[in-house]
Amino acid sequence: MRTLVVLVSLVALGALFLSTSTGRSLLERLGIQPLRGRAPKDDRTFLLKACGGDGALVRERLAAERGRFPQATDAELHRKAIRRWFQERDGQT
């Protein structure tokens, strides 16, 4: 029983840590997508294609949007980056 309590406590502590900005940045450095608010596969695929398949450029665009909207979810950041790409393409920026 004690082992179960310790295990549940560790899982809860890990979940809390990963919900912090430090935890999210650690997941990002490890290349793990966030579970909550994760961008749909279509959005991720479109943004990658829009960036010419350059993953570094995708990360740069998402980081720029994260700088403007720090509380946004991964899905919201992808949508904002896609909208900005369309604006740049159409010369609206």
C-alpha positions as CSV (number, residue, x, y, z in Angstrom):
1,M,0.0,0.0,0.0
2,R,2.8,2.4,0.9
3,T,4.5,1.8,-2.5
4,L,1.2,2.6,-4.3
5,V,0.9,5.9,-2.4
6,V,4.5,6.8,-3.2
7,L,4.0,5.9,-6.9
8,V,0.8,8.0,-7.1
9,S,2.5,10.9,-5.4
10,L,5.4,10.8,-7.8
11,V,3.1,10.7,-10.8
12,A,1.1,13.7,-9.4
13,L,4.3,15.6,-8.7
14,G,5.6,14.9,-12.2
15,A,2.3,16.1,-13.8
16,L,2.4,19.3,-11.8
17,F,6.0,20.0,-12.8
18,L,5.3,19.4,-16.5
19,S,2.5,21.9,-16.3
20,T,4.9,24.7,-15.4
21,S,6.8,26.8,-17.9
22,T,10.0,25.1,-16.9
23,G,8.5,21.6,-17.4
24,R,7.0,22.6,-20.8
25,S,10.4,23.9,-21.9
26,L,12.0,20.7,-20.8
27,L,9.5,18.7,-22.8
28,E,10.2,21.0,-25.8
29,R,14.0,20.5,-25.5
30,L,13.4,16.7,-25.4
31,G,11.2,17.0,-28.5
32,I,8.0,15.8,-26.8
33,Q,4.8,17.5,-27.9
34,P,2.5,18.8,-25.1
35,L,-0.6,16.7,-24.5
36,R,-3.0,19.4,-23.4
37,G,-3.8,21.9,-26.2
38,R,-1.7,19.9,-28.7
39,A,-2.0,21.2,-32.3
40,P,-3.9,18.9,-34.7
41,K,-1.7,16.9,-37.0
42,D,-3.0,18.9,-40.1
43,D,-1.9,22.2,-38.5
44,R,1.5,20.8,-37.7
45,T,1.9,19.3,-41.2
46,F,0.7,22.5,-42.9
47,L,3.1,24.7,-41.0
48,L,6.0,22.4,-41.7
49,K,5.1,22.5,-45.5
50,A,4.7,26.3,-45.4
51,C,8.2,26.5,-43.9
52,G,9.6,24.4,-46.7
53,G,10.1,21.4,-44.5
54,D,12.5,23.4,-42.2
55,G,11.8,22.3,-38.6
56,A,14.0,25.0,-37.3
57,L,11.9,27.7,-39.0
58,V,8.7,26.1,-37.6
59,R,10.2,26.3,-34.1
60,E,11.3,29.9,-34.7
61,R,7.8,30.9,-35.9
62,L,6.2,29.1,-32.9
63,A,8.7,30.8,-30.5
64,A,7.8,34.2,-32.0
65,E,4.1,33.5,-31.4
66,R,4.9,32.2,-27.9
67,G,6.7,35.5,-27.2
68,R,3.5,37.4,-28.2
69,F,1.1,35.0,-26.5
70,P,2.8,33.3,-23.6
71,Q,-0.3,31.7,-22.2
72,A,-1.5,30.2,-25.6
73,T,-1.7,26.5,-26.1
74,D,0.3,24.6,-28.7
75,A,-2.8,24.4,-30.9
76,E,-3.4,28.2,-30.6
77,L,0.3,28.9,-31.4
78,H,0.2,26.8,-34.5
79,R,-3.0,28.6,-35.7
80,K,-1.5,32.0,-35.0
81,A,1.7,31.0,-36.9
82,I,-0.3,29.8,-39.8
83,R,-2.4,33.0,-39.9
84,R,0.8,35.1,-39.8
85,W,2.3,33.0,-42.7
86,F,-0.8,33.7,-44.8
87,Q,-0.5,37.4,-43.9
88,E,3.1,37.5,-44.9
89,R,2.4,35.6,-48.1
90,D,-0.4,38.0,-49.0
91,G,1.8,41.0,-48.1
92,Q,-0.5,42.1,-45.2
93,T,2.2,42.6,-42.6
